[in-house]
Amino acid sequence: MPFDAMPEGPATAPAPLLWVLPAKCEAPAEIAALRRLGLTVVPFVVEHDAPPAALPRNPLALARATRIAFASRDLPAREALRRGARIAAAFQAWGCGAIHVAGDGATTTAALTGAKLAGAPISVVAEPGFAAAPALRAADIVFATGAAMAEELRALAPATPLRILPPAIAWPAPWATSGAAPADCNGRLLCLDPMAGGAGVPTLLAALASLPPGQRPVVDLIGSGPLFDAWRAEALERGVSDQARFLGARSPGWLATEGPRYLGFIAAAGSVEDSLRAMVLTLPVIGPATAGMREVVAADCGHLVPPGDAQALARALRWLAILPQDQRLLLGEAGRDRVLGRHTMATRAAALARGLAPLLAGAAARLAA
C-alpha cells in the first residue's frame, strides 16, 4: 500500500439512520439495499394511536419544532408535536445519528418536527407534488426524484443542499423474467393503469378511435379501479371495445408470464415505475413526454408523445404495432440494459448513501467525541 494511502487511524463507523415510515407501510426495498452497503438503518413507523412521549426540556429545540408544526398544512400542530416526540425518543433510544423520511406530507412533517426536538440532522425525499418550502428549508439535505423536480425544489429552497435520486425498481422482482424473448408473441399491446383518474386512458381511447378500423392495434388494459366501468363504457361508445380490452386486475405472476408476449407497452398515465417494469421485460415503451418519462424512456427504447395529444399517440400506436421484430428486439434489449444499469434499487441506494454520508459521518464524530 502506498504511504499516502495508509489510514491515519481507526475509521469511525457511520451512526445508525432512523428511517421514518408512514403508518401501515412496509419497509421499502431501499432499506435492504442500504444495509447491503454497510449502513445501519432503523425503520420507525409513525403509529396514529401510539402512546405519547415526553417533549424535551430544551426551549430552543421546542421552539424550532413548534415552528415546523404550525407551518405545516398536512398535520395539526398538536399531532405533529405528538408524533415528533415519539420520533425524537426513538432517535435517542437507538443512538441514531440522523433521521431520514420519504413519505407523504404528514409523515414528513412529523419527521421534521421530531428532528428539531432531538436536535438531529434530517434528510427528506421529496415525492411528486411535494412543494412545502418551509419543510424544504428545515431539512439538512433534500433528495429530488428526478432532474425536473430538482429544479422546482431548488427554486423553493435554494440554500438547502440538494441531490437527485434516479427512479428505480426492485431487482430481482417476482414479475421479472430472464429477459429471453418468447417466440409466441400475442400480437397485442399492454397497458397498466389503476383506473382511478387522469387523462391517460381517455386519451388512449381517443387515439384508437382516430385510427381506421383496420389499423387499430388491440390493447389489453390491466387494472381495476373506480373508473373501470366508466372507461369500458366509453370504449364501447367510441366503437373501440374490440380493440381496448379491459381485463381487470392481474397478479405479478401473470405479468411475468404474459408480459413478454406483448408487442410493446403503453404508459397511458405516464407511470415511470410501470415503464421500468415493462422495460425489464424487454418491451418497447410509448407514453406521454412528462418530465419523469423523459428521464427514463430514451429514443433507443421507446417513443414519447406530447401529453394529451391523441393524434400523436395514434401515430405511436401504429408505429409500435407494425414495428419489425428485429427492431422491436433491439428496443427491448436497450430498455432492459438501461434499467439494469441506471434504475435498480441498488443504484438508487448508492446515490442515497452518497448523499447521506456527510450527515452520518458528522453524527458519528459527534457521538464519538
C-alpha positions in Angstrom: 0.0 0.0 0.0 1.5 3.4 -0.9 2.4 5.6 2.1 -0.2 8.3 1.3 -2.9 5.6 1.2 -2.3 4.4 4.8 -5.1 5.1 7.2 -4.3 7.7 9.8 -6.3 5.9 12.5 -9.3 3.7 13.2 -12.3 4.5 10.9 -15.4 5.8 12.6 -18.4 3.6 11.7 -21.4 5.6 10.4 -24.0 6.2 13.0 -27.4 4.4 12.6 -30.0 6.1 10.4 -33.6 6.4 11.7 -35.9 5.9 8.7 -39.3 7.2 9.4 -42.2 5.4 7.6 -45.9 6.2 7.3 -48.3 4.0 9.3 -49.3 0.7 7.7 -46.3 0.9 5.4 -43.9 -1.9 4.6 -40.2 -1.1 4.8 -39.1 -0.1 1.3 -36.6 -2.2 -0.7 -34.2 0.8 -0.3 -33.6 -0.1 3.3 -32.3 -3.6 2.4 -30.2 -2.1 -0.3 -28.7 0.4 2.1 -28.0 -2.3 4.6 -26.1 -4.3 1.9 -23.9 -1.2 1.5 -23.0 -1.5 5.2 -25.3 1.2 6.7 -27.3 0.5 9.9 -30.9 1.5 9.2 -33.6 1.5 11.9 -37.1 1.6 10.5 -39.6 3.5 12.6 -43.4 3.5 11.8 -45.4 6.5 13.0 -48.5 5.0 14.5 -51.5 7.2 15.0 -52.5 5.6 18.3 -49.1 5.1 19.8 -48.7 6.3 23.4 -47.3 9.8 23.8 -43.7 10.6 24.6 -42.4 13.4 26.7 -41.3 16.6 25.0 -37.7 17.7 25.6 -37.0 20.4 28.1 -34.7 22.3 25.7 -36.7 25.5 25.0 -34.8 26.3 21.7 -35.5 22.8 20.3 -39.1 23.0 21.3 -39.4 26.4 19.7 -37.9 25.2 16.4 -40.2 22.1 16.4 -43.3 24.2 17.2 -42.5 26.5 14.2 -42.3 23.5 11.9 -45.6 22.0 13.3 -47.6 25.2 12.9 -46.2 25.9 9.4 -47.5 22.5 8.1 -50.8 22.1 6.2 -50.6 18.3 6.3 -51.0 17.7 10.0 -52.5 19.6 13.0 -49.7 21.2 15.1 -50.6 19.3 18.2 -50.5 16.0 16.4 -47.2 16.9 14.7 -45.6 17.6 18.1 -47.0 14.3 19.5 -45.7 12.2 16.6 -42.5 14.3 16.6 -41.9 13.5 20.3 -42.2 9.8 19.5 -39.6 10.1 16.7 -37.2 12.1 18.9 -37.5 9.4 21.6 -36.8 6.6 19.1 -33.8 8.6 17.7 -32.3 8.9 21.2 -33.1 5.4 22.3 -31.4 3.8 19.3 -28.4 6.1 19.4 -29.0 7.2 15.8 -27.0 9.9 14.0 -29.6 11.2 11.5 -33.2 10.9 10.5 -34.5 10.1 7.0 -38.0 10.4 5.7 -39.6 9.5 2.4 -43.3 9.7 2.6 -46.5 11.8 2.5 -46.7 15.3 3.8 -47.9 14.3 7.2 -45.1 11.8 7.7 -42.6 14.4 6.5 -43.9 17.0 8.9 -43.8 14.6 11.9 -40.2 13.6 11.0 -39.1 17.2 10.7 -40.7 18.1 14.0 -39.0 15.1 15.6 -35.6 16.1 14.2 -35.9 19.6 15.6 -37.0 18.2 19.0 -34.0 15.8 19.0 -31.5 18.3 17.5 -30.9 15.7 14.8 -29.9 16.2 11.1 -32.6 15.1 8.7 -32.8 14.2 5.1 -36.1 14.4 3.1 -37.0 12.7 -0.1 -39.5 15.0 -1.9 -42.2 13.0 -3.6 -44.0 14.3 -6.7 -46.3 17.1 -5.8 -44.3 18.0 -2.7 -43.7 21.7 -2.6 -43.7 22.8 1.0 -41.0 25.5 1.1 -40.8 25.7 5.0 -40.3 21.9 5.2 -37.6 22.0 2.5 -35.8 24.8 4.2 -35.9 22.9 7.5 -34.2 19.9 6.1 -30.4 19.4 6.1 -30.5 17.7 2.7 -33.3 17.2 0.2 -33.4 14.4 -2.4 -35.4 15.0 -5.6 -36.8 12.1 -7.6 -35.6 13.4 -11.0 -34.0 16.4 -12.5 -37.2 18.3 -13.3 -38.3 18.1 -9.7 -34.8 19.2 -8.6 -35.3 22.5 -10.5 -38.6 23.1 -8.7 -37.1 22.4 -5.3 -34.0 24.5 -5.9 -36.3 27.5 -6.6 -38.2 26.9 -3.4 -35.2 26.3 -1.1 -32.0 27.5 -2.8 -29.9 27.3 0.3 -30.8 23.6 1.1 -28.3 21.0 -0.2 -30.0 19.0 -3.0 -29.3 15.6 -4.5 -31.0 13.7 -7.3 -32.2 10.1 -6.8 -32.9 8.1 -10.0 -36.3 6.4 -10.4 -35.8 2.7 -9.5 -37.5 -0.6 -9.1 -36.5 -3.6 -7.0 -34.4 -6.2 -8.8 -34.7 -9.1 -8.9 -38.5 -8.9 -8.8 -41.3 -11.5 -8.8 -42.6 -10.2 -12.2 -39.1 -10.3 -13.8 -38.0 -12.9 -16.3 -34.7 -14.0 -17.7 -35.1 -11.5 -20.5 -35.4 -14.1 -23.3 -37.9 -13.0 -25.9 -40.6 -15.6 -26.3 -41.5 -16.9 -29.7 -45.3 -16.9 -29.2 -45.9 -13.2 -29.4 -49.6 -12.5 -28.9 -49.7 -9.5 -31.3 -51.2 -7.1 -28.8 -50.1 -4.1 -26.8 -50.1 -3.9 -23.0 -51.3 -1.0 -20.8 -51.2 -1.0 -17.0 -53.4 1.6 -15.3 -55.0 2.0 -11.8 -58.3 3.1 -13.4 -58.5 5.9 -10.9 -58.4 9.1 -12.9 -56.3 11.2 -15.2 -56.4 11.7 -18.9 -54.2 8.7 -19.8 -56.9 6.1 -20.7 -59.4 8.6 -22.2 -56.6 9.8 -24.5 -55.7 6.3 -25.4 -59.3 5.5 -26.3 -59.5 8.7 -28.4 -56.3 7.7 -30.2 -57.7 4.3 -31.0 -60.9 5.8 -32.3 -59.0 8.2 -34.6 -57.3 5.3 -36.5 -59.1 3.5 -39.4 -60.7 0.3 -38.0 -58.2 -1.9 -40.0 -55.2 -0.2 -38.5 -56.2 -0.2 -34.8 -54.0 -2.4 -32.6 -55.5 -4.5 -29.8 -54.7 -3.1 -26.4 -55.1 -5.1 -23.2 -55.8 -2.7 -20.3 -54.8 -4.2 -16.9 -56.1 -2.7 -13.7 -59.2 -2.3 -11.6 -60.3 1.0 -10.1 -63.3 3.3 -9.6 -63.4 4.3 -13.3 -63.1 0.8 -14.8 -66.7 0.6 -15.7 -67.0 4.2 -17.0 -63.9 3.9 -19.2 -65.1 0.5 -20.5 -68.4 2.1 -21.4 -66.5 5.0 -23.1 -64.7 2.4 -25.2 -68.0 1.0 -26.3 -69.4 4.4 -27.2 -66.3 5.2 -29.3 -66.6 1.9 -31.1 -63.2 0.6 -29.9 -64.4 -2.0 -27.4 -62.9 -4.8 -29.6 -59.5 -3.1 -29.6 -59.5 -1.8 -26.0 -59.9 -4.9 -23.9 -60.5 -4.1 -20.2 -59.2 -7.2 -18.4 -59.2 -6.1 -14.8 -56.5 -6.7 -12.3 -53.8 -9.3 -12.8 -51.2 -10.7 -10.5 -47.4 -10.2 -10.6 -47.1 -13.8 -11.7 -49.4 -13.1 -14.7 -47.2 -10.2 -15.7 -44.1 -12.3 -15.5 -45.6 -15.0 -17.7 -47.7 -13.0 -20.2 -45.9 -9.6 -20.2 -43.0 -10.6 -22.6 -45.5 -11.9 -25.1 -46.8 -8.4 -26.0 -45.6 -6.2 -28.8 -45.0 -3.3 -26.5 -46.1 -1.3 -23.5 -48.3 1.9 -23.3 -47.7 4.1 -20.3 -51.0 5.9 -20.8 -50.8 7.7 -17.5 -47.1 8.3 -17.6 -46.2 5.9 -14.8 -42.4 5.8 -14.6 -42.4 2.7 -12.4 -44.7 0.7 -14.7 -42.5 1.8 -17.7 -39.4 0.5 -15.9 -41.1 -2.8 -15.3 -42.1 -3.1 -18.9 -38.5 -2.3 -20.0 -37.2 -5.1 -17.8 -39.5 -7.4 -19.7 -37.8 -6.1 -22.9 -41.0 -4.3 -24.1 -40.6 -1.0 -26.1 -42.5 1.8 -24.4 -44.7 4.6 -25.6 -46.2 7.2 -23.4 -46.5 11.0 -22.7 -43.4 13.1 -22.6 -43.7 14.1 -19.0 -40.6 15.1 -17.0 -40.3 11.7 -15.3 -40.8 9.8 -18.5 -38.2 11.8 -20.4 -35.6 10.7 -17.7 -36.4 7.0 -18.2 -37.5 6.4 -21.8 -34.8 7.2 -24.3 -35.2 7.2 -28.1 -33.4 3.8 -28.3 -36.0 2.0 -26.1 -39.3 3.7 -27.0 -41.2 6.8 -28.2 -42.8 9.6 -26.2 -45.5 12.0 -27.4 -46.9 15.3 -26.1 -49.2 14.7 -23.1 -52.9 14.6 -24.1 -52.2 14.6 -27.9 -54.5 11.8 -29.1 -53.3 12.1 -32.7 -49.6 11.8 -31.8 -50.4 8.8 -29.6 -52.4 7.2 -32.5 -49.3 7.5 -34.7 -47.2 6.0 -32.0 -49.6 3.1 -31.6 -49.5 2.4 -35.3 -45.7 2.6 -35.3 -45.4 0.2 -32.4 -47.9 -2.3 -33.8 -46.1 -2.6 -37.2 -42.5 -2.3 -36.0 -40.3 -5.1 -37.5 -39.4 -7.8 -35.0 -35.7 -7.2 -35.2 -36.1 -3.5 -34.4 -38.5 -4.4 -31.6 -35.9 -6.7 -30.0 -33.3 -4.0 -30.2 -35.5 -1.5 -28.5 -36.5 -4.0 -25.8 -32.9 -5.0 -25.1 -31.8 -1.4 -24.9 -34.6 -0.7 -22.4 -33.7 -3.6 -20.3 -30.0 -2.6 -20.3 -31.0 0.9 -19.3 -33.0 -0.2 -16.3 -30.4 -2.6 -15.0 -27.6 -0.1 -15.5 -29.3 3.0 -14.1 -32.6 2.3 -12.4 -32.3 -0.6 -10.0 -32.8 -0.2 -6.2 -29.0 -0.8 -5.8 -28.1 2.2 -7.9 -30.7 4.3 -6.1 -29.4 3.2 -2.7 -25.8 4.0 -3.7 -26.9 7.6 -4.7 -28.8 7.9 -1.4 -25.8 6.6 0.6 -23.5 9.2 -1.1 -25.9 12.0 -0.1 -26.3 10.7 3.5 -22.6 10.2 4.0 -21.8 13.7 5.3 -24.7 13.7 7.7 -23.9 10.2 9.1 -20.2 10.9 9.3 -20.6 14.1 11.1 -23.1 12.5 13.5 -20.7 9.6 14.2 -17.9 12.0 15.0 -20.2 13.9 17.4 -21.3 10.7 19.1 -17.6 9.6 19.5 -16.5 12.9 20.9 
